[in-house]
Amino acid sequence: MAGINTIKERKPQPFVVKLFLFLIILYILDFTIGSFLKYLYFKQDSGLLYRTTYSIDSTKADMLIFGSSTANHNYYPYTFEKRLHLSCYNTGRDGEIIFYNYAILKGVLNRYSPKIAILDFTRDEFMKDQSSYDRLSSLLPYYDKDPEIRSIIQLKSPYEKYKLFSKIYPYNSLIFTIAAGNANFNKNRENDQEGYVPLAKIWNRKIITDTSIEKYQLDSTKIKIFKSFIRNCVDSNIRLYIIMSPQFMKYKFEDPSILIGQEIAKKFNIPFFNFSSDTEFLNDASLFTDIGHLNDRGAKIYTNRVIDKIIQNQQNESTLFKNSISFVK
């Protein structure tokens, strides 16, 4: 009788068996669905998700534009190519900030070093807010494929590396966007031109002045990543220009992020061009599609202004170099 009781005690409990089978089925489903979503994600050949993949994995352009929506809609690559005789690609993506830009840069540098980079800088760039970290979800599909950007993705939360054991997790909020990226109509809808997406609407309201004092908590992690972006460009012999796009808004007080950004750029000897209060744009609402973004006509005018500044800066540096050589002689 004792032996029989021992055998019964060792018999697996039904709950444990069911739980084990459930976990196996869950794993298989997660792996299968996740693998299918991954296939569809990287199969895209248009849309914002495709542009991120192309920026990290494929572009070999001599000149790259980095930034958020003000980069994506304000810098016209074909004009850079025509005037500077360099191939150009716009990696800008709506709603993204320095974390995303640094991830793209690291992905690019894993393959090659462009000659010139423009980083579009925005007001409140260093503001501390949770949404900046939440937006890192846009990089989740690249966690396994591009290990050089894992440390940036892990800024999203301390548990991110554990969540990423799930194969579905990187894509669970992107299903409709992935579907659009695989549809033919998306190519016509986005009208992508070397990463640049033009805006057509014309702003028809009067300019207003923001008289509020910008007070917000600064994010030391953003400032650190900003410095790393600059340092990586310097170490890779990339000529970096940090530029602020025009806005159809007047500001009475300086933004803390701008002051810090300018100070850091100066320490690294990086040009910082601020067009945010340029009168050519402040006096012409027809160049804008809304307060913060230029329309297609405005973007082409602005791009030429940026190129003028780059050429002028290069000429000044060349003159200083020649003068220093003459002084040594």
URHU-V769216 format. One record per residue. N is the residue number from 0. RES is the residue in one small letter. OMEGA is omega as a letter, one per 20 degrees, with the letter a starting at -180 (999 if undefined). Layout:
<<N:RES:OMEGA> <N:RES:OMEGA>>
This chain:
<<0:m:a> <1:a:r> <2:g:r> <3:i:r> <4:n:r> <5:t:r> <6:i:r> <7:k:a> <8:e:a> <9:r:a> <10:k:a> <11:p:r> <12:q:a> <13:p:a> <14:f:a> <15:v:r> <16:v:r> <17:k:r> <18:l:r> <19:f:r> <20:l:r> <21:f:r> <22:l:r> <23:i:r> <24:i:r> <25:l:r> <26:y:a> <27:i:r> <28:l:r> <29:d:a> <30:f:a> <31:t:a> <32:i:r> <33:g:r> <34:s:r> <35:f:r> <36:l:r> <37:k:r> <38:y:r> <39:l:a> <40:y:a> <41:f:r> <42:k:a> <43:q:r> <44:d:r> <45:s:r> <46:g:a> <47:l:r> <48:l:r> <49:y:a> <50:r:r> <51:t:r> <52:t:a> <53:y:a> <54:s:a> <55:i:a> <56:d:a> <57:s:a> <58:t:r> <59:k:a> <60:a:r> <61:d:a> <62:m:a> <63:l:r> <64:i:r> <65:f:r> <66:g:a> <67:s:a> <68:s:r> <69:t:r> <70:a:a> <71:n:a> <72:h:a> <73:n:a> <74:y:a> <75:y:a> <76:p:a> <77:y:r> <78:t:r> <79:f:a> <80:e:a> <81:k:a> <82:r:a> <83:l:r> <84:h:r> <85:l:r> <86:s:a> <87:c:r> <88:y:a> <89:n:a> <90:t:a> <91:g:r> <92:r:a> <93:d:r> <94:g:a> <95:e:a> <96:i:a> <97:i:r> <98:f:a> <99:y:a> <100:n:r> <101:y:r> <102:a:r> <103:i:r> <104:l:a> <105:k:r> <106:g:r> <107:v:a> <108:l:r> <109:n:a> <110:r:a> <111:y:r> <112:s:r> <113:p:a> <114:k:a> <115:i:r> <116:a:r> <117:i:r> <118:l:r> <119:d:a> <120:f:a> <121:t:r> <122:r:a> <123:d:a> <124:e:a> <125:f:r> <126:m:r> <127:k:r> <128:d:a> <129:q:a> <130:s:r> <131:s:r> <132:y:r> <133:d:a> <134:r:r> <135:l:r> <136:s:r> <137:s:a> <138:l:a> <139:l:a> <140:p:a> <141:y:a> <142:y:a> <143:d:a> <144:k:a> <145:d:a> <146:p:a> <147:e:a> <148:i:a> <149:r:a> <150:s:r> <151:i:r> <152:i:a> <153:q:r> <154:l:a> <155:k:r> <156:s:r> <157:p:a> <158:y:a> <159:e:a> <160:k:r> <161:y:r> <162:k:a> <163:l:r> <164:f:r> <165:s:r> <166:k:r> <167:i:a> <168:y:a> <169:p:a> <170:y:a> <171:n:r> <172:s:a> <173:l:a> <174:i:a> <175:f:r> <176:t:r> <177:i:r> <178:a:r> <179:a:a> <180:g:r> <181:n:a> <182:a:a> <183:n:a> <184:f:a> <185:n:a> <186:k:r> <187:n:a> <188:r:a> <189:e:a> <190:n:a> <191:d:r> <192:q:a> <193:e:r> <194:g:r> <195:y:r> <196:v:a> <197:p:r> <198:l:a> <199:a:a> <200:k:r> <201:i:a> <202:w:a> <203:n:r> <204:r:r> <205:k:r> <206:i:r> <207:i:a> <208:t:r> <209:d:a> <210:t:a> <211:s:r> <212:i:a> <213:e:r> <214:k:r> <215:y:a> <216:q:r> <217:l:a> <218:d:a> <219:s:r> <220:t:r> <221:k:r> <222:i:r> <223:k:r> <224:i:r> <225:f:r> <226:k:r> <227:s:r> <228:f:r> <229:i:a> <230:r:r> <231:n:r> <232:c:r> <233:v:a> <234:d:a> <235:s:r> <236:n:r> <237:i:r> <238:r:a> <239:l:r> <240:y:r> <241:i:a> <242:i:r> <243:m:a> <244:s:r> <245:p:r> <246:q:r> <247:f:a> <248:m:r> <249:k:r> <250:y:a> <251:k:a> <252:f:r> <253:e:r> <254:d:a> <255:p:a> <256:s:r> <257:i:a> <258:l:r> <259:i:r> <260:g:r> <261:q:a> <262:e:r> <263:i:r> <264:a:r> <265:k:r> <266:k:r> <267:f:a> <268:n:r> <269:i:r> <270:p:r> <271:f:a> <272:f:a> <273:n:r> <274:f:a> <275:s:r> <276:s:a> <277:d:a> <278:t:r> <279:e:a> <280:f:r> <281:l:a> <282:n:a> <283:d:a> <284:a:a> <285:s:r> <286:l:a> <287:f:r> <288:t:r> <289:d:a> <290:i:a> <291:g:a> <292:h:r> <293:l:r> <294:n:a> <295:d:r> <296:r:r> <297:g:a> <298:a:a> <299:k:r> <300:i:a> <301:y:r> <302:t:r> <303:n:r> <304:r:r> <305:v:r> <306:i:r> <307:d:a> <308:k:r> <309:i:r> <310:i:r> <311:q:r> <312:n:r> <313:q:r> <314:q:r> <315:n:r> <316:e:r> <317:s:r> <318:t:r> <319:l:r> <320:f:r> <321:k:r> <322:n:r> <323:s:r> <324:i:a> <325:s:a> <326:f:r> <327:v:r> <328:k:999>>
